[in-house]
């Protein structure tokens, strides 16, 4: 039997085993009892409605992605719950291909919304959050996407509109950190950039080494990455993702198991730069992913720092198998510090990360591809976003 065929069969077995582990964790997570979320109490709301001069009834604005399956039902559910709670009629702002939610959220703020709710997937949440940063007004979440990354990390109900709305109407406000990423130099200029033309050089720099022109920055609330994770995201088939959800990312990842390790020069805060070879570099604001996977167990969402994870593996499939084991055991609070590992995740904390990768690697923010980046900068903005959550702000 040819060696290539043997390796292909082994790779398939390892991939199926990994998927099996993930599915077991996912099923366990789904079967685990969810913490009770207090429903809206109609009698109390009715009593408040009877005292309009002394009780403020919050006005909701919902930024909704109309392309999501069940969007119309979601709107009807929101109207029904607000009516039952004797609240004003909510107003809906629908996203478009040209504007995935930032402009609509700003319009909602100008209209006077007390709470702006992002009803959609991670892209809608990112877009709404960009408008809400620094305003002091709370953002609510009604998850309806594939990953629902921020909602998972804040323990917001994922499958019930009514339960998510109970958090929006009766939860507590919490200030969280916001991450930003900026591609300083692209390997392949994205077509969506208005200045994208072949041969455009990197932006000129001032005496301090900073770009002299204003470059687009991209918000993230969970994880930004460069390398394997971003390549996996960029190559995920949208039709498959619509059918099987986040498992489609694992199917895409199998194609990149044998990709070359990237060479990177990494600078954290004001420390000296470090040269490294690795599979992927991630900067996380929080670390829980779909399927109950905890990729960054030390990440804290409101401490003003990012958890930086350098992920590497050697030795082919054996290295990937060990790396999978590292992810699983750290998710349950254990660490493997034995020497000689061929699959490893190294963690460090920083407020700002600067990465240079000759030739470029795919970059992503919360599952949205940014393109192939040669030079990437990532930083954190401490507690600049208010989010309505089930619990209280532990640092308030």
Secondary structure as GFF3:
##gff-version 3
##sequence-region A 1 396
A	DSSP	alpha_helix	3	31	.	.	.	ID=ss1
A	DSSP	alpha_helix	42	49	.	.	.	ID=ss2
A	DSSP	beta_strand	60	64	.	.	.	ID=ss3
A	DSSP	alpha_helix	71	84	.	.	.	ID=ss4
A	DSSP	beta_strand	91	94	.	.	.	ID=ss5
A	DSSP	alpha_helix	102	111	.	.	.	ID=ss6
A	DSSP	beta_strand	115	120	.	.	.	ID=ss7
A	DSSP	alpha_helix	122	132	.	.	.	ID=ss8
A	DSSP	beta_strand	138	143	.	.	.	ID=ss9
A	DSSP	alpha_helix	149	153	.	.	.	ID=ss10
A	DSSP	alpha_helix	161	170	.	.	.	ID=ss11
A	DSSP	beta_strand	172	186	.	.	.	ID=ss12
A	DSSP	beta_strand	218	220	.	.	.	ID=ss13
A	DSSP	beta_strand	223	227	.	.	.	ID=ss14
A	DSSP	alpha_helix	228	234	.	.	.	ID=ss15
A	DSSP	alpha_helix	238	244	.	.	.	ID=ss16
A	DSSP	alpha_helix	247	254	.	.	.	ID=ss17
A	DSSP	beta_strand	262	268	.	.	.	ID=ss18
A	DSSP	beta_strand	274	278	.	.	.	ID=ss19
A	DSSP	beta_strand	280	284	.	.	.	ID=ss20
A	DSSP	three_ten_helix	290	292	.	.	.	ID=ss21
A	DSSP	beta_strand	306	313	.	.	.	ID=ss22
A	DSSP	alpha_helix	317	331	.	.	.	ID=ss23
A	DSSP	beta_strand	343	350	.	.	.	ID=ss24
A	DSSP	beta_strand	352	365	.	.	.	ID=ss25
A	DSSP	beta_strand	368	389	.	.	.	ID=ss26
###
